[in-house]
């Protein structure tokens, strides 16, 4: 029988969190909490950066958006329907 445990990043992290909680080992809990907080900071930075690009407040926003639009049009035009 095949292992049907989800291997997405969220589910793997969730299992590690639950294992750390179940272990009641303070060092494991601190380790996983630190990892989760570092990941949260990365995600929030990316979100804030993307927001600044989209609202035009990032210094190179116009150039990045023009390049992205050019690439999107190439992809759209290459789709065979």
Buried (B, 14 or more C-beta within 10 A) or exposed (E): EEEEEEEEEEEEBEEBBEEBEEEEEEEBBEEBEEBEEEEEEEEEEEEEEEEEBEEEEBEEBEEEBEEEEEEEEEEEEEEEE
